[in-house]
Amino acid sequence: MRRNRYDIYFEILDVCREEQCVTYVIQKCRLSYAEATRCLTHLNDRGFLKRNGTSFKSTGEGLILLEKFKKLFNKLNSVSGA
């Protein structure tokens, strides 16, 4: 199943709970360098990640977004079909 960009953002924010270098994010999230750079820049520009040289860490706002993603995902997956 192909991941959409929000799935990727979710993974990145989760991986970056602790400060991580770009290479680690690429490996853990199974991304190309170009895709990782685009997503990391996007999340950093919007204040969800904080850049420190070549490392990134989820900000407080990023962690709040991550928790909202988790709640939504869990809610969508817990709905039983009638």
Beta strands, then each sheet from edge to edge (+ up, - down):
strand 1: 20-21
strand 2: 49-52
strand 3: 55-58
sheet 1: 1+ 3- 2+
end
